[in-house]
Amino acid sequence: MLTSLKSWFISQPSNDYLADYAKSGDNRHLTKLVILFGSNLYHYLVTQSNEQLAFDISQQTWLKVMENRHYYQAQNNPKAWLFRLARNALIDEFRKQQRFVELEDDTTIAAPNTQQSFDYEAFNRALMQLSFVQREALSLQQEGFSLEDIQQITQSNHETVKTRLRYAKQNLKTLLGGYHEQA
């Protein structure tokens, strides 16, 4: 009983390293953020592009965190905020490279990457054949984001996110079925 009362009166340390970094600017908190989210951020970016671009955008994202730390609000999901910065940087880079296509119905996709090697396994080939928005939604879901987090990151409505996930999964089934028939 004494330990439960003791733990109630003692404040627990904050696990929101981004909020701590935003307040203090202390690089120890930034280091903890990179350790905590760095590999997930890179994995998300590499599923949306290629290894070199993912590395570059990952670095740009961490620079943006340093530059824009004062914009972070502690009630936000820190991982979602990081991924949103990364997504915006990736889209900006696609636009610079003219690899980003906007369709009439306000859907956006990445144009196929001609430099992409096709030595990956069938799943990776199928994943890269999905439209940008489908691949993005599926990748974010695989990173553990909820539908609400994906909605916040992509700035899309709830039903759009659900539709993108449904079509991504259907298209993957179709594409992977085709690869298995060829093998």
PyMOL CGO cylinders between C-alpha atoms (Angstrom):
from pymol import cmd
from pymol.cgo import CYLINDER

trace = [
    CYLINDER, 0.00, 0.00, 0.00, 2.83, 2.36, 0.86, 0.3, 1, 1, 1, 1, 1, 1,
    CYLINDER, 2.83, 2.36, 0.86, 4.47, 1.86, -2.53, 0.3, 1, 1, 1, 1, 1, 1,
    CYLINDER, 4.47, 1.86, -2.53, 1.24, 2.57, -4.38, 0.3, 1, 1, 1, 1, 1, 1,
    CYLINDER, 1.24, 2.57, -4.38, 0.75, 5.83, -2.45, 0.3, 1, 1, 1, 1, 1, 1,
    CYLINDER, 0.75, 5.83, -2.45, 4.37, 6.73, -2.96, 0.3, 1, 1, 1, 1, 1, 1,
    CYLINDER, 4.37, 6.73, -2.96, 4.14, 6.22, -6.72, 0.3, 1, 1, 1, 1, 1, 1,
    CYLINDER, 4.14, 6.22, -6.72, 1.04, 8.38, -6.88, 0.3, 1, 1, 1, 1, 1, 1,
    CYLINDER, 1.04, 8.38, -6.88, 2.73, 11.38, -5.34, 0.3, 1, 1, 1, 1, 1, 1,
    CYLINDER, 2.73, 11.38, -5.34, 5.98, 11.06, -7.25, 0.3, 1, 1, 1, 1, 1, 1,
    CYLINDER, 5.98, 11.06, -7.25, 5.67, 12.40, -10.76, 0.3, 1, 1, 1, 1, 1, 1,
    CYLINDER, 5.67, 12.40, -10.76, 6.60, 10.02, -13.50, 0.3, 1, 1, 1, 1, 1, 1,
    CYLINDER, 6.60, 10.02, -13.50, 9.30, 11.11, -15.99, 0.3, 1, 1, 1, 1, 1, 1,
    CYLINDER, 9.30, 11.11, -15.99, 8.06, 12.26, -19.36, 0.3, 1, 1, 1, 1, 1, 1,
    CYLINDER, 8.06, 12.26, -19.36, 8.34, 9.77, -22.24, 0.3, 1, 1, 1, 1, 1, 1,
    CYLINDER, 8.34, 9.77, -22.24, 7.62, 12.44, -24.83, 0.3, 1, 1, 1, 1, 1, 1,
    CYLINDER, 7.62, 12.44, -24.83, 11.20, 13.21, -25.80, 0.3, 1, 1, 1, 1, 1, 1,
    CYLINDER, 11.20, 13.21, -25.80, 9.97, 15.45, -28.58, 0.3, 1, 1, 1, 1, 1, 1,
    CYLINDER, 9.97, 15.45, -28.58, 8.12, 17.67, -26.11, 0.3, 1, 1, 1, 1, 1, 1,
    CYLINDER, 8.12, 17.67, -26.11, 11.20, 17.71, -23.88, 0.3, 1, 1, 1, 1, 1, 1,
    CYLINDER, 11.20, 17.71, -23.88, 13.38, 18.63, -26.86, 0.3, 1, 1, 1, 1, 1, 1,
    CYLINDER, 13.38, 18.63, -26.86, 10.90, 21.30, -27.99, 0.3, 1, 1, 1, 1, 1, 1,
    CYLINDER, 10.90, 21.30, -27.99, 11.03, 22.91, -24.55, 0.3, 1, 1, 1, 1, 1, 1,
    CYLINDER, 11.03, 22.91, -24.55, 14.73, 22.66, -23.81, 0.3, 1, 1, 1, 1, 1, 1,
    CYLINDER, 14.73, 22.66, -23.81, 16.57, 22.23, -27.12, 0.3, 1, 1, 1, 1, 1, 1,
    CYLINDER, 16.57, 22.23, -27.12, 18.77, 19.71, -25.30, 0.3, 1, 1, 1, 1, 1, 1,
    CYLINDER, 18.77, 19.71, -25.30, 20.45, 17.39, -27.80, 0.3, 1, 1, 1, 1, 1, 1,
    CYLINDER, 20.45, 17.39, -27.80, 20.17, 14.45, -25.38, 0.3, 1, 1, 1, 1, 1, 1,
    CYLINDER, 20.17, 14.45, -25.38, 16.42, 14.41, -26.04, 0.3, 1, 1, 1, 1, 1, 1,
    CYLINDER, 16.42, 14.41, -26.04, 17.03, 14.60, -29.79, 0.3, 1, 1, 1, 1, 1, 1,
    CYLINDER, 17.03, 14.60, -29.79, 19.41, 11.65, -29.55, 0.3, 1, 1, 1, 1, 1, 1,
    CYLINDER, 19.41, 11.65, -29.55, 16.73, 9.65, -27.73, 0.3, 1, 1, 1, 1, 1, 1,
    CYLINDER, 16.73, 9.65, -27.73, 14.25, 10.58, -30.47, 0.3, 1, 1, 1, 1, 1, 1,
    CYLINDER, 14.25, 10.58, -30.47, 16.60, 9.37, -33.20, 0.3, 1, 1, 1, 1, 1, 1,
    CYLINDER, 16.60, 9.37, -33.20, 17.19, 6.11, -31.35, 0.3, 1, 1, 1, 1, 1, 1,
    CYLINDER, 17.19, 6.11, -31.35, 13.48, 5.64, -30.73, 0.3, 1, 1, 1, 1, 1, 1,
    CYLINDER, 13.48, 5.64, -30.73, 12.07, 6.58, -34.15, 0.3, 1, 1, 1, 1, 1, 1,
    CYLINDER, 12.07, 6.58, -34.15, 15.01, 6.72, -36.60, 0.3, 1, 1, 1, 1, 1, 1,
    CYLINDER, 15.01, 6.72, -36.60, 14.79, 3.22, -38.01, 0.3, 1, 1, 1, 1, 1, 1,
    CYLINDER, 14.79, 3.22, -38.01, 10.98, 3.33, -38.31, 0.3, 1, 1, 1, 1, 1, 1,
    CYLINDER, 10.98, 3.33, -38.31, 11.19, 6.65, -40.12, 0.3, 1, 1, 1, 1, 1, 1,
    CYLINDER, 11.19, 6.65, -40.12, 13.80, 5.33, -42.54, 0.3, 1, 1, 1, 1, 1, 1,
    CYLINDER, 13.80, 5.33, -42.54, 11.80, 2.15, -43.14, 0.3, 1, 1, 1, 1, 1, 1,
    CYLINDER, 11.80, 2.15, -43.14, 8.71, 4.18, -43.98, 0.3, 1, 1, 1, 1, 1, 1,
    CYLINDER, 8.71, 4.18, -43.98, 10.67, 6.36, -46.38, 0.3, 1, 1, 1, 1, 1, 1,
    CYLINDER, 10.67, 6.36, -46.38, 12.39, 3.44, -48.12, 0.3, 1, 1, 1, 1, 1, 1,
    CYLINDER, 12.39, 3.44, -48.12, 9.00, 1.84, -48.78, 0.3, 1, 1, 1, 1, 1, 1,
    CYLINDER, 9.00, 1.84, -48.78, 7.93, 5.07, -50.49, 0.3, 1, 1, 1, 1, 1, 1,
    CYLINDER, 7.93, 5.07, -50.49, 11.12, 5.67, -52.51, 0.3, 1, 1, 1, 1, 1, 1,
    CYLINDER, 11.12, 5.67, -52.51, 14.60, 4.18, -52.87, 0.3, 1, 1, 1, 1, 1, 1,
    CYLINDER, 14.60, 4.18, -52.87, 17.39, 3.75, -50.32, 0.3, 1, 1, 1, 1, 1, 1,
    CYLINDER, 17.39, 3.75, -50.32, 19.36, 6.88, -51.21, 0.3, 1, 1, 1, 1, 1, 1,
    CYLINDER, 19.36, 6.88, -51.21, 16.34, 9.16, -51.29, 0.3, 1, 1, 1, 1, 1, 1,
    CYLINDER, 16.34, 9.16, -51.29, 15.06, 7.64, -48.04, 0.3, 1, 1, 1, 1, 1, 1,
    CYLINDER, 15.06, 7.64, -48.04, 18.40, 8.38, -46.38, 0.3, 1, 1, 1, 1, 1, 1,
    CYLINDER, 18.40, 8.38, -46.38, 18.40, 11.97, -47.68, 0.3, 1, 1, 1, 1, 1, 1,
    CYLINDER, 18.40, 11.97, -47.68, 14.80, 12.64, -46.63, 0.3, 1, 1, 1, 1, 1, 1,
    CYLINDER, 14.80, 12.64, -46.63, 15.43, 11.07, -43.24, 0.3, 1, 1, 1, 1, 1, 1,
    CYLINDER, 15.43, 11.07, -43.24, 18.31, 13.49, -42.68, 0.3, 1, 1, 1, 1, 1, 1,
    CYLINDER, 18.31, 13.49, -42.68, 16.19, 16.41, -43.89, 0.3, 1, 1, 1, 1, 1, 1,
    CYLINDER, 16.19, 16.41, -43.89, 13.45, 15.39, -41.48, 0.3, 1, 1, 1, 1, 1, 1,
    CYLINDER, 13.45, 15.39, -41.48, 15.78, 15.47, -38.48, 0.3, 1, 1, 1, 1, 1, 1,
    CYLINDER, 15.78, 15.47, -38.48, 17.03, 18.88, -39.59, 0.3, 1, 1, 1, 1, 1, 1,
    CYLINDER, 17.03, 18.88, -39.59, 13.43, 20.08, -39.78, 0.3, 1, 1, 1, 1, 1, 1,
    CYLINDER, 13.43, 20.08, -39.78, 12.83, 18.75, -36.28, 0.3, 1, 1, 1, 1, 1, 1,
    CYLINDER, 12.83, 18.75, -36.28, 15.72, 20.89, -35.07, 0.3, 1, 1, 1, 1, 1, 1,
    CYLINDER, 15.72, 20.89, -35.07, 14.54, 23.95, -36.98, 0.3, 1, 1, 1, 1, 1, 1,
    CYLINDER, 14.54, 23.95, -36.98, 10.82, 23.61, -36.17, 0.3, 1, 1, 1, 1, 1, 1,
    CYLINDER, 10.82, 23.61, -36.17, 10.88, 22.16, -32.67, 0.3, 1, 1, 1, 1, 1, 1,
    CYLINDER, 10.88, 22.16, -32.67, 8.95, 25.13, -31.32, 0.3, 1, 1, 1, 1, 1, 1,
    CYLINDER, 8.95, 25.13, -31.32, 5.93, 24.18, -33.52, 0.3, 1, 1, 1, 1, 1, 1,
    CYLINDER, 5.93, 24.18, -33.52, 5.46, 20.82, -31.81, 0.3, 1, 1, 1, 1, 1, 1,
    CYLINDER, 5.46, 20.82, -31.81, 2.64, 20.71, -29.28, 0.3, 1, 1, 1, 1, 1, 1,
    CYLINDER, 2.64, 20.71, -29.28, 2.92, 18.15, -26.49, 0.3, 1, 1, 1, 1, 1, 1,
    CYLINDER, 2.92, 18.15, -26.49, -0.61, 16.78, -26.97, 0.3, 1, 1, 1, 1, 1, 1,
    CYLINDER, -0.61, 16.78, -26.97, 0.29, 15.59, -30.49, 0.3, 1, 1, 1, 1, 1, 1,
    CYLINDER, 0.29, 15.59, -30.49, 1.57, 12.10, -31.23, 0.3, 1, 1, 1, 1, 1, 1,
    CYLINDER, 1.57, 12.10, -31.23, 5.35, 12.64, -31.59, 0.3, 1, 1, 1, 1, 1, 1,
    CYLINDER, 5.35, 12.64, -31.59, 5.80, 9.77, -34.06, 0.3, 1, 1, 1, 1, 1, 1,
    CYLINDER, 5.80, 9.77, -34.06, 2.95, 11.04, -36.23, 0.3, 1, 1, 1, 1, 1, 1,
    CYLINDER, 2.95, 11.04, -36.23, 4.44, 14.56, -36.19, 0.3, 1, 1, 1, 1, 1, 1,
    CYLINDER, 4.44, 14.56, -36.19, 7.83, 13.19, -37.33, 0.3, 1, 1, 1, 1, 1, 1,
    CYLINDER, 7.83, 13.19, -37.33, 6.26, 11.09, -40.08, 0.3, 1, 1, 1, 1, 1, 1,
    CYLINDER, 6.26, 11.09, -40.08, 4.24, 14.07, -41.28, 0.3, 1, 1, 1, 1, 1, 1,
    CYLINDER, 4.24, 14.07, -41.28, 7.43, 16.13, -41.59, 0.3, 1, 1, 1, 1, 1, 1,
    CYLINDER, 7.43, 16.13, -41.59, 9.05, 13.26, -43.48, 0.3, 1, 1, 1, 1, 1, 1,
    CYLINDER, 9.05, 13.26, -43.48, 6.05, 12.81, -45.77, 0.3, 1, 1, 1, 1, 1, 1,
    CYLINDER, 6.05, 12.81, -45.77, 5.98, 16.50, -46.65, 0.3, 1, 1, 1, 1, 1, 1,
    CYLINDER, 5.98, 16.50, -46.65, 9.72, 16.49, -47.38, 0.3, 1, 1, 1, 1, 1, 1,
    CYLINDER, 9.72, 16.49, -47.38, 9.33, 13.39, -49.56, 0.3, 1, 1, 1, 1, 1, 1,
    CYLINDER, 9.33, 13.39, -49.56, 6.48, 14.92, -51.56, 0.3, 1, 1, 1, 1, 1, 1,
    CYLINDER, 6.48, 14.92, -51.56, 8.50, 18.12, -52.02, 0.3, 1, 1, 1, 1, 1, 1,
    CYLINDER, 8.50, 18.12, -52.02, 11.40, 16.05, -53.35, 0.3, 1, 1, 1, 1, 1, 1,
    CYLINDER, 11.40, 16.05, -53.35, 9.12, 14.10, -55.69, 0.3, 1, 1, 1, 1, 1, 1,
    CYLINDER, 9.12, 14.10, -55.69, 7.79, 17.39, -57.05, 0.3, 1, 1, 1, 1, 1, 1,
    CYLINDER, 7.79, 17.39, -57.05, 11.33, 18.68, -57.60, 0.3, 1, 1, 1, 1, 1, 1,
    CYLINDER, 11.33, 18.68, -57.60, 12.16, 15.50, -59.50, 0.3, 1, 1, 1, 1, 1, 1,
    CYLINDER, 12.16, 15.50, -59.50, 8.81, 15.70, -61.34, 0.3, 1, 1, 1, 1, 1, 1,
    CYLINDER, 8.81, 15.70, -61.34, 7.98, 12.19, -60.17, 0.3, 1, 1, 1, 1, 1, 1,
    CYLINDER, 7.98, 12.19, -60.17, 4.84, 13.22, -58.34, 0.3, 1, 1, 1, 1, 1, 1,
    CYLINDER, 4.84, 13.22, -58.34, 1.62, 13.24, -60.31, 0.3, 1, 1, 1, 1, 1, 1,
    CYLINDER, 1.62, 13.24, -60.31, -1.65, 14.78, -59.13, 0.3, 1, 1, 1, 1, 1, 1,
    CYLINDER, -1.65, 14.78, -59.13, -4.81, 13.30, -60.56, 0.3, 1, 1, 1, 1, 1, 1,
    CYLINDER, -4.81, 13.30, -60.56, -8.05, 15.14, -61.21, 0.3, 1, 1, 1, 1, 1, 1,
    CYLINDER, -8.05, 15.14, -61.21, -9.90, 13.53, -58.30, 0.3, 1, 1, 1, 1, 1, 1,
    CYLINDER, -9.90, 13.53, -58.30, -7.39, 15.01, -55.84, 0.3, 1, 1, 1, 1, 1, 1,
    CYLINDER, -7.39, 15.01, -55.84, -5.56, 11.70, -55.50, 0.3, 1, 1, 1, 1, 1, 1,
    CYLINDER, -5.56, 11.70, -55.50, -1.79, 11.78, -55.62, 0.3, 1, 1, 1, 1, 1, 1,
    CYLINDER, -1.79, 11.78, -55.62, 0.59, 9.07, -56.76, 0.3, 1, 1, 1, 1, 1, 1,
    CYLINDER, 0.59, 9.07, -56.76, 4.30, 8.74, -57.37, 0.3, 1, 1, 1, 1, 1, 1,
    CYLINDER, 4.30, 8.74, -57.37, 5.32, 8.10, -60.94, 0.3, 1, 1, 1, 1, 1, 1,
    CYLINDER, 5.32, 8.10, -60.94, 7.24, 4.85, -61.42, 0.3, 1, 1, 1, 1, 1, 1,
    CYLINDER, 7.24, 4.85, -61.42, 10.92, 5.04, -60.59, 0.3, 1, 1, 1, 1, 1, 1,
    CYLINDER, 10.92, 5.04, -60.59, 12.93, 3.92, -63.61, 0.3, 1, 1, 1, 1, 1, 1,
    CYLINDER, 12.93, 3.92, -63.61, 16.12, 3.63, -61.56, 0.3, 1, 1, 1, 1, 1, 1,
    CYLINDER, 16.12, 3.63, -61.56, 14.52, 1.13, -59.18, 0.3, 1, 1, 1, 1, 1, 1,
    CYLINDER, 14.52, 1.13, -59.18, 16.16, -2.26, -59.23, 0.3, 1, 1, 1, 1, 1, 1,
    CYLINDER, 16.16, -2.26, -59.23, 13.80, -5.19, -59.72, 0.3, 1, 1, 1, 1, 1, 1,
    CYLINDER, 13.80, -5.19, -59.72, 15.91, -7.66, -57.71, 0.3, 1, 1, 1, 1, 1, 1,
    CYLINDER, 15.91, -7.66, -57.71, 13.60, -7.46, -54.71, 0.3, 1, 1, 1, 1, 1, 1,
    CYLINDER, 13.60, -7.46, -54.71, 11.31, -10.25, -53.65, 0.3, 1, 1, 1, 1, 1, 1,
    CYLINDER, 11.31, -10.25, -53.65, 7.84, -10.48, -55.17, 0.3, 1, 1, 1, 1, 1, 1,
    CYLINDER, 7.84, -10.48, -55.17, 6.25, -8.62, -52.26, 0.3, 1, 1, 1, 1, 1, 1,
    CYLINDER, 6.25, -8.62, -52.26, 8.53, -5.63, -52.65, 0.3, 1, 1, 1, 1, 1, 1,
    CYLINDER, 8.53, -5.63, -52.65, 7.86, -5.54, -56.40, 0.3, 1, 1, 1, 1, 1, 1,
    CYLINDER, 7.86, -5.54, -56.40, 4.14, -5.70, -55.80, 0.3, 1, 1, 1, 1, 1, 1,
    CYLINDER, 4.14, -5.70, -55.80, 4.33, -3.05, -53.07, 0.3, 1, 1, 1, 1, 1, 1,
    CYLINDER, 4.33, -3.05, -53.07, 6.14, -0.66, -55.37, 0.3, 1, 1, 1, 1, 1, 1,
    CYLINDER, 6.14, -0.66, -55.37, 3.46, -1.14, -58.03, 0.3, 1, 1, 1, 1, 1, 1,
    CYLINDER, 3.46, -1.14, -58.03, 0.83, 0.30, -55.75, 0.3, 1, 1, 1, 1, 1, 1,
    CYLINDER, 0.83, 0.30, -55.75, -0.03, 3.97, -56.10, 0.3, 1, 1, 1, 1, 1, 1,
    CYLINDER, -0.03, 3.97, -56.10, 1.79, 6.30, -53.76, 0.3, 1, 1, 1, 1, 1, 1,
    CYLINDER, 1.79, 6.30, -53.76, -1.23, 6.90, -51.54, 0.3, 1, 1, 1, 1, 1, 1,
    CYLINDER, -1.23, 6.90, -51.54, -2.05, 3.18, -51.23, 0.3, 1, 1, 1, 1, 1, 1,
    CYLINDER, -2.05, 3.18, -51.23, 1.55, 2.23, -50.50, 0.3, 1, 1, 1, 1, 1, 1,
    CYLINDER, 1.55, 2.23, -50.50, 1.84, 5.10, -48.03, 0.3, 1, 1, 1, 1, 1, 1,
    CYLINDER, 1.84, 5.10, -48.03, -1.32, 4.17, -46.12, 0.3, 1, 1, 1, 1, 1, 1,
    CYLINDER, -1.32, 4.17, -46.12, -0.31, 0.52, -45.95, 0.3, 1, 1, 1, 1, 1, 1,
    CYLINDER, -0.31, 0.52, -45.95, 3.23, 1.38, -44.84, 0.3, 1, 1, 1, 1, 1, 1,
    CYLINDER, 3.23, 1.38, -44.84, 1.98, 3.70, -42.14, 0.3, 1, 1, 1, 1, 1, 1,
    CYLINDER, 1.98, 3.70, -42.14, -0.41, 1.03, -40.89, 0.3, 1, 1, 1, 1, 1, 1,
    CYLINDER, -0.41, 1.03, -40.89, 2.48, -1.46, -40.81, 0.3, 1, 1, 1, 1, 1, 1,
    CYLINDER, 2.48, -1.46, -40.81, 4.45, 1.06, -38.75, 0.3, 1, 1, 1, 1, 1, 1,
    CYLINDER, 4.45, 1.06, -38.75, 1.73, 0.78, -36.11, 0.3, 1, 1, 1, 1, 1, 1,
    CYLINDER, 1.73, 0.78, -36.11, -0.20, 3.97, -36.75, 0.3, 1, 1, 1, 1, 1, 1,
    CYLINDER, -0.20, 3.97, -36.75, -3.94, 4.01, -36.09, 0.3, 1, 1, 1, 1, 1, 1,
    CYLINDER, -3.94, 4.01, -36.09, -6.40, 5.20, -38.73, 0.3, 1, 1, 1, 1, 1, 1,
    CYLINDER, -6.40, 5.20, -38.73, -6.61, 8.54, -36.92, 0.3, 1, 1, 1, 1, 1, 1,
    CYLINDER, -6.61, 8.54, -36.92, -2.81, 8.91, -36.97, 0.3, 1, 1, 1, 1, 1, 1,
    CYLINDER, -2.81, 8.91, -36.97, -2.68, 8.08, -40.69, 0.3, 1, 1, 1, 1, 1, 1,
    CYLINDER, -2.68, 8.08, -40.69, -5.45, 10.60, -41.25, 0.3, 1, 1, 1, 1, 1, 1,
    CYLINDER, -5.45, 10.60, -41.25, -3.40, 13.24, -39.43, 0.3, 1, 1, 1, 1, 1, 1,
    CYLINDER, -3.40, 13.24, -39.43, -0.15, 12.42, -41.24, 0.3, 1, 1, 1, 1, 1, 1,
    CYLINDER, -0.15, 12.42, -41.24, -1.66, 12.34, -44.73, 0.3, 1, 1, 1, 1, 1, 1,
    CYLINDER, -1.66, 12.34, -44.73, -4.17, 15.12, -44.10, 0.3, 1, 1, 1, 1, 1, 1,
    CYLINDER, -4.17, 15.12, -44.10, -6.94, 12.92, -45.50, 0.3, 1, 1, 1, 1, 1, 1,
    CYLINDER, -6.94, 12.92, -45.50, -10.35, 12.11, -44.11, 0.3, 1, 1, 1, 1, 1, 1,
    CYLINDER, -10.35, 12.11, -44.11, -11.13, 8.88, -42.27, 0.3, 1, 1, 1, 1, 1, 1,
    CYLINDER, -11.13, 8.88, -42.27, -13.04, 7.19, -45.10, 0.3, 1, 1, 1, 1, 1, 1,
    CYLINDER, -13.04, 7.19, -45.10, -10.32, 8.03, -47.63, 0.3, 1, 1, 1, 1, 1, 1,
    CYLINDER, -10.32, 8.03, -47.63, -7.70, 6.34, -45.45, 0.3, 1, 1, 1, 1, 1, 1,
    CYLINDER, -7.70, 6.34, -45.45, -9.89, 3.24, -45.05, 0.3, 1, 1, 1, 1, 1, 1,
    CYLINDER, -9.89, 3.24, -45.05, -10.49, 3.10, -48.81, 0.3, 1, 1, 1, 1, 1, 1,
    CYLINDER, -10.49, 3.10, -48.81, -6.78, 3.43, -49.60, 0.3, 1, 1, 1, 1, 1, 1,
    CYLINDER, -6.78, 3.43, -49.60, -5.97, 0.59, -47.22, 0.3, 1, 1, 1, 1, 1, 1,
    CYLINDER, -5.97, 0.59, -47.22, -8.68, -1.62, -48.67, 0.3, 1, 1, 1, 1, 1, 1,
    CYLINDER, -8.68, -1.62, -48.67, -7.54, -1.03, -52.26, 0.3, 1, 1, 1, 1, 1, 1,
    CYLINDER, -7.54, -1.03, -52.26, -3.88, -1.48, -51.30, 0.3, 1, 1, 1, 1, 1, 1,
    CYLINDER, -3.88, -1.48, -51.30, -4.62, -4.88, -49.79, 0.3, 1, 1, 1, 1, 1, 1,
    CYLINDER, -4.62, -4.88, -49.79, -6.80, -5.94, -52.75, 0.3, 1, 1, 1, 1, 1, 1,
    CYLINDER, -6.80, -5.94, -52.75, -4.16, -4.83, -55.25, 0.3, 1, 1, 1, 1, 1, 1,
    CYLINDER, -4.16, -4.83, -55.25, -1.41, -6.64, -53.35, 0.3, 1, 1, 1, 1, 1, 1,
    CYLINDER, -1.41, -6.64, -53.35, -3.45, -9.84, -53.39, 0.3, 1, 1, 1, 1, 1, 1,
    CYLINDER, -3.45, -9.84, -53.39, -3.96, -9.49, -57.13, 0.3, 1, 1, 1, 1, 1, 1,
    CYLINDER, -3.96, -9.49, -57.13, -0.32, -8.65, -57.84, 0.3, 1, 1, 1, 1, 1, 1,
    CYLINDER, -0.32, -8.65, -57.84, 1.06, -11.38, -55.63, 0.3, 1, 1, 1, 1, 1, 1,
    CYLINDER, 1.06, -11.38, -55.63, -1.36, -13.88, -57.11, 0.3, 1, 1, 1, 1, 1, 1,
    CYLINDER, -1.36, -13.88, -57.11, 0.01, -12.99, -60.53, 0.3, 1, 1, 1, 1, 1, 1,
    CYLINDER, 0.01, -12.99, -60.53, 3.60, -13.47, -59.39, 0.3, 1, 1, 1, 1, 1, 1,
    CYLINDER, 3.60, -13.47, -59.39, 2.84, -16.86, -57.90, 0.3, 1, 1, 1, 1, 1, 1,
    CYLINDER, 2.84, -16.86, -57.90, 1.23, -18.00, -61.15, 0.3, 1, 1, 1, 1, 1, 1,
    CYLINDER, 1.23, -18.00, -61.15, 4.35, -17.01, -63.12, 0.3, 1, 1, 1, 1, 1, 1,
    CYLINDER, 4.35, -17.01, -63.12, 6.71, -18.89, -60.79, 0.3, 1, 1, 1, 1, 1, 1,
]
cmd.load_cgo(trace, "trace")
